Amino acid sequence: MSEPALAPRNALTGMILVWSVALLAAVAIGIFVAEPWRMPALLVSFGGVVLLGFAVQLGYGRTHGFVVRVSASIMGALLLMGVVSVGFGLAAIATAG
């Protein structure tokens, strides 16, 4: 049986890392990718963020609460990317009219 960690790392730090990568990816895609290719690029980048979320939480090294930590980091990233994409979609509608 393994001994408990005396000072485990903060799991919120890993979630914030995943959320910040998702936010930066969504903003970069909104700025640099042409409008017809934004949604496929967002889907691919979200797949990368999901893999990053798994990797960060596996690197955390604790099994207790793994599913909760991974789902929180992925859902936060999904919400951030969704809000940013809605903002860019509304901006595209406003400039097209």
C-alpha positions in Angstrom: 0.0 0.0 0.0 1.3 3.4 -0.9 1.8 6.1 1.7 -0.2 9.3 1.4 1.6 12.4 0.0 2.6 14.8 2.7 2.1 17.9 0.6 0.2 17.1 -2.6 0.2 19.5 -5.4 -2.8 21.7 -5.8 -5.1 20.2 -8.4 -6.6 23.6 -9.3 -3.3 24.6 -10.8 -3.6 21.9 -13.4 -7.1 22.9 -14.2 -6.2 26.5 -14.6 -3.3 25.5 -16.9 -5.8 23.6 -19.2 -8.3 26.4 -19.1 -5.7 29.0 -20.0 -4.4 26.9 -22.9 -8.0 26.5 -24.2 -8.6 30.2 -23.9 -5.4 31.1 -25.7 -6.1 28.5 -28.5 -9.6 29.8 -29.0 -8.5 33.4 -29.2 -5.7 32.6 -31.6 -8.0 30.6 -33.8 -10.5 33.4 -33.8 -7.9 35.9 -34.9 -5.7 34.0 -37.3 -8.0 31.4 -38.9 -10.3 32.2 -41.7 -14.0 32.2 -40.9 -15.0 29.0 -42.8 -12.2 27.0 -41.0 -12.8 28.3 -37.5 -15.1 25.5 -36.4 -12.9 22.6 -37.6 -9.9 24.3 -36.0 -11.8 24.7 -32.7 -12.8 21.1 -32.7 -9.2 19.9 -33.3 -7.9 22.2 -30.7 -10.5 21.0 -28.2 -9.3 17.5 -28.8 -5.8 18.6 -28.0 -7.1 20.3 -24.8 -8.8 17.1 -23.8 -5.6 15.2 -24.2 -3.7 17.9 -22.3 -6.3 17.6 -19.5 -5.7 13.9 -19.2 -1.9 14.3 -19.3 -1.9 17.0 -16.6 -4.1 15.1 -14.2 -2.2 11.9 -14.8 1.0 13.8 -14.0 -0.7 14.9 -10.8 -0.1 11.4 -9.5 -3.2 10.8 -7.3 -6.1 8.5 -8.1 -8.5 10.0 -5.7 -10.8 12.4 -7.5 -9.2 11.8 -10.9 -12.5 11.7 -12.8 -13.7 14.9 -11.1 -10.5 16.7 -11.8 -10.4 15.7 -15.5 -14.1 16.4 -16.1 -13.8 19.8 -14.4 -10.8 20.8 -16.5 -12.4 19.6 -19.7 -15.8 21.2 -19.0 -14.1 24.5 -18.1 -12.2 24.4 -21.3 -15.3 23.6 -23.3 -17.2 26.5 -21.8 -14.3 29.0 -22.3 -13.9 27.9 -25.9 -17.6 28.1 -26.5 -17.9 31.6 -25.1 -15.0 32.8 -27.2 -16.4 31.2 -30.3 -19.8 32.8 -29.7 -18.1 36.1 -29.4 -16.3 35.7 -32.7 -19.5 34.5 -34.3 -21.4 37.5 -33.2 -18.6 39.7 -34.4 -18.7 38.0 -37.8 -22.5 38.6 -38.0 -22.1 42.2 -37.0 -19.5 42.9 -39.6 -21.2 41.0 -42.4 -24.4 43.1 -42.2 
